[in-house]
Amino acid sequence: MNSLVNNLWRSYQETEFFFTQALSPHLSFAIITAHNPKGILLSSSQNRLLDKKLQSEIAYLARPYRALMGGSADLCYMEKSWAIAVDRKTGIELGVKFNQNAIYYVEADKLMLIPCLFQKQAISLGSFSKKVTLVSELPELNE
């Protein structure tokens, strides 16, 4: 099990982010998904249902947000995610509520990987903008 956790943690560190519009480098926000809780692959319909629940939670917070895709640079693996203008504590609480192993947090263009369910230390992943690709449309999920 520890090997699985370490492999997932390593893959989270390599995630790329796909947005349809640039975000200000001065913003602070959490990046959260509801897909595949606890790292368990679910069906596309299960993931869509969880995503709708997360979207409702985000709307309730009444904070600015944007849809994005997070995944591998080669687009072989992606999850729909949300950039939400919340503080780090609120981001972690949402991650825990949706059974996510970790979330990302961006502050002044610095990207952090923050554990929610994993017993790991938060780590800096460097410049957020270097991990962002702007696209005209979000890529389709390979389901």
C-alpha positions in Angstrom: 0.0 0.0 0.0 2.9 2.4 0.8 4.2 1.8 -2.7 0.8 2.8 -4.2 0.7 6.0 -2.1 4.2 6.9 -3.1 3.5 6.3 -6.8 0.3 8.5 -6.6 2.1 11.2 -4.7 4.9 11.2 -7.4 2.3 11.4 -10.2 0.6 14.4 -8.5 3.9 16.2 -8.6 4.0 15.9 -12.4 0.5 17.2 -13.0 0.0 19.8 -15.7 -3.0 22.2 -15.8 -5.1 23.2 -18.8 -7.1 26.5 -18.6 -9.1 28.4 -21.2 -8.0 31.7 -19.8 -5.0 33.0 -17.9 -5.3 33.8 -14.2 -3.6 36.7 -12.5 -0.3 35.7 -10.9 -1.4 37.7 -7.8 -4.4 35.3 -7.1 -4.4 32.7 -4.3 -6.6 29.7 -5.0 -7.1 26.0 -4.4 -7.2 23.4 -7.2 -9.6 20.6 -6.3 -11.2 17.7 -8.1 -14.0 15.4 -7.0 -12.9 12.7 -9.4 -11.6 9.3 -8.3 -11.8 9.7 -4.5 -9.0 8.1 -2.5 -7.2 7.4 -5.9 -9.8 4.8 -6.8 -10.8 4.9 -10.5 -14.5 5.4 -10.9 -16.7 5.3 -13.9 -17.3 8.5 -15.9 -20.9 8.7 -14.7 -19.8 8.4 -11.0 -17.1 11.1 -11.5 -19.7 13.4 -13.2 -22.0 13.0 -10.3 -19.3 13.8 -7.8 -18.2 16.8 -9.9 -21.8 18.2 -9.8 -21.7 17.9 -6.0 -18.4 19.7 -5.8 -19.8 22.4 -8.2 -22.8 22.9 -5.8 -20.4 23.3 -2.8 -18.4 25.8 -4.8 -21.5 27.8 -5.7 -22.5 27.8 -2.0 -19.1 29.4 -1.1 -19.9 32.3 -3.4 -16.2 32.7 -4.4 -14.8 33.1 -7.9 -13.9 29.9 -9.7 -12.8 28.4 -13.0 -13.0 25.0 -14.5 -9.8 23.4 -15.7 -8.3 20.0 -16.5 -5.4 18.6 -14.5 -3.5 15.7 -15.8 -0.4 14.3 -17.5 1.4 16.4 -20.1 0.6 13.8 -22.8 -3.1 14.1 -22.0 -3.3 10.3 -21.4 -4.8 10.9 -18.0 -7.0 13.9 -17.0 -9.4 14.9 -14.3 -11.8 17.8 -14.4 -10.9 20.2 -11.6 -11.8 23.6 -10.3 -9.6 26.6 -9.3 -11.4 28.2 -6.4 -10.5 31.5 -4.8 -10.5 30.2 -1.2 -7.9 30.1 1.6 -5.7 27.1 2.1 -7.7 25.8 5.1 -11.0 25.9 3.1 -9.3 24.1 0.2 -8.1 21.3 2.4 -11.6 21.0 4.0 -13.1 20.6 0.5 -10.4 18.0 -0.4 -11.2 16.0 2.7 -15.0 16.3 2.1 -14.6 14.9 -1.4 -12.1 12.2 -0.2 -9.2 13.5 -2.1 -5.7 12.4 -1.3 -4.3 15.9 -2.0 -5.1 19.3 -3.4 -3.0 22.0 -5.0 -2.8 25.5 -3.6 -1.4 28.5 -5.6 -0.2 31.7 -3.9 1.7 34.4 -5.9 2.4 31.9 -8.7 3.9 29.4 -6.2 2.3 25.9 -6.6 2.0 23.7 -3.5 0.9 20.1 -3.3 -0.9 19.7 0.0 -2.0 16.3 1.4 -5.6 15.8 2.5 -5.9 12.1 3.2 -2.2 11.1 2.7 0.2 11.3 5.6 2.7 13.4 3.7 4.2 16.8 4.0 3.1 19.6 1.8 5.7 20.4 -0.9 6.5 23.2 -3.2 6.3 22.4 -6.9 7.7 25.8 -8.1 6.1 28.2 -10.5 2.5 27.5 -11.2 2.5 29.4 -14.5 5.2 27.0 -15.8 2.7 24.1 -15.4 -0.2 25.8 -17.2 -1.2 25.4 -20.8 -3.8 27.8 -22.2 -6.2 26.1 -24.6 -9.2 27.3 -26.6 -11.3 24.5 -25.2 -10.7 22.1 -22.3 -9.6 18.7 -23.5 -12.2 16.0 -23.5 -11.9 13.3 -20.9 -10.9 9.9 -22.2 -13.7 7.9 -20.8 
